Amino acid sequence: MPIVVNLDVMMARRKMSLNELSEKVDLTLSNLSILKTGKARAIRFSTLEAICKALDCQPADILEYVPEKDRPTGN
């Protein structure tokens, strides 16, 4: 998928754990983990807003468009 989720990068920059973010955005650890690993197929704007507020960032800091042809292969 050409949308890459950089949630782990922003969490590291803010020195925030998954547990702490989960509490701040009122999202279960499992749902947040699915989003963090890039396995989510959708995100609600309200969830994105809560994450951006908690991490003091912009949506573009978390979501990135990388065309398939520009993505590194997993080899």
C-alpha positions as a Markdown table, in Angstrom:
| # | Residue | x | y | z |
|---|---|---|---|---|
| 1 | Met | 0.0 | 0.0 | 0.0 |
| 2 | Pro | 1.4 | 3.4 | -0.9 |
| 3 | Ile | 0.4 | 5.0 | 2.4 |
| 4 | Val | 3.1 | 4.5 | 5.1 |
| 5 | Val | 2.4 | 5.1 | 8.8 |
| 6 | Asn | 5.2 | 6.7 | 10.7 |
| 7 | Leu | 3.6 | 6.6 | 14.1 |
| 8 | Asp | 6.5 | 4.8 | 15.6 |
| 9 | Val | 8.9 | 7.5 | 14.4 |
| 10 | Met | 6.7 | 10.3 | 16.0 |
| 11 | Met | 6.4 | 8.3 | 19.2 |
| 12 | Ala | 10.1 | 7.9 | 19.4 |
| 13 | Arg | 10.7 | 11.6 | 18.8 |
| 14 | Arg | 8.2 | 12.5 | 21.6 |
| 15 | Lys | 9.6 | 9.7 | 23.8 |
| 16 | Met | 6.1 | 8.3 | 24.3 |
| 17 | Ser | 5.3 | 4.7 | 24.8 |
| 18 | Leu | 2.5 | 2.8 | 23.2 |
| 19 | Asn | 0.8 | 2.5 | 26.6 |
| 20 | Glu | 1.0 | 6.2 | 27.2 |
| 21 | Leu | -0.3 | 7.1 | 23.8 |
| 22 | Ser | -3.1 | 4.6 | 24.2 |
| 23 | Glu | -4.2 | 6.3 | 27.4 |
| 24 | Lys | -4.0 | 9.8 | 26.0 |
| 25 | Val | -6.1 | 9.0 | 22.8 |
| 26 | Asp | -8.4 | 6.5 | 24.5 |
| 27 | Leu | -7.7 | 3.8 | 22.0 |
| 28 | Thr | -7.0 | 0.1 | 22.8 |
| 29 | Leu | -3.4 | -1.1 | 22.7 |
| 30 | Ser | -4.3 | -3.6 | 20.0 |
| 31 | Asn | -5.9 | -1.0 | 17.7 |
| 32 | Leu | -3.0 | 1.4 | 18.2 |
| 33 | Ser | -0.6 | -1.4 | 17.5 |
| 34 | Ile | -2.4 | -2.3 | 14.2 |
| 35 | Leu | -2.1 | 1.3 | 13.2 |
| 36 | Lys | 1.6 | 1.6 | 14.3 |
| 37 | Thr | 2.6 | -1.5 | 12.3 |
| 38 | Gly | 0.9 | -0.2 | 9.2 |
| 39 | Lys | -1.7 | -3.0 | 9.1 |
| 40 | Ala | -4.7 | -0.7 | 9.4 |
| 41 | Arg | -6.8 | -0.1 | 6.3 |
| 42 | Ala | -8.4 | 3.1 | 7.6 |
| 43 | Ile | -8.3 | 5.7 | 10.3 |
| 44 | Arg | -11.0 | 8.0 | 11.5 |
| 45 | Phe | -10.3 | 11.7 | 11.4 |
| 46 | Ser | -11.2 | 11.9 | 15.1 |
| 47 | Thr | -8.5 | 9.3 | 15.9 |
| 48 | Leu | -6.0 | 11.0 | 13.7 |
| 49 | Glu | -6.8 | 14.3 | 15.5 |
| 50 | Ala | -6.4 | 12.8 | 18.9 |
| 51 | Ile | -3.0 | 11.3 | 18.0 |
| 52 | Cys | -1.8 | 14.6 | 16.5 |
| 53 | Lys | -2.9 | 16.4 | 19.6 |
| 54 | Ala | -1.2 | 13.9 | 21.9 |
| 55 | Leu | 2.0 | 13.9 | 19.9 |
| 56 | Asp | 1.9 | 17.6 | 19.1 |
| 57 | Cys | 2.3 | 17.0 | 15.4 |
| 58 | Gln | 0.6 | 17.3 | 12.0 |
| 59 | Pro | -1.1 | 14.4 | 10.1 |
| 60 | Ala | 1.7 | 14.5 | 7.5 |
| 61 | Asp | 4.2 | 13.7 | 10.3 |
| 62 | Ile | 2.3 | 10.4 | 10.8 |
| 63 | Leu | 1.0 | 9.5 | 7.3 |
| 64 | Glu | 3.2 | 9.5 | 4.2 |
| 65 | Tyr | 2.5 | 8.7 | 0.5 |
| 66 | Val | 5.2 | 6.6 | -1.1 |
| 67 | Pro | 4.4 | 5.2 | -4.5 |
| 68 | Glu | 5.0 | 1.5 | -4.9 |
| 69 | Lys | 7.8 | 2.1 | -7.4 |
| 70 | Asp | 9.7 | 4.2 | -4.9 |
| 71 | Arg | 9.4 | 1.8 | -1.9 |
| 72 | Pro | 12.3 | -0.4 | -1.0 |
| 73 | Thr | 11.9 | -4.1 | -1.5 |
| 74 | Gly | 11.9 | -6.4 | 1.5 |
| 75 | Asn | 14.8 | -8.5 | 0.2 |
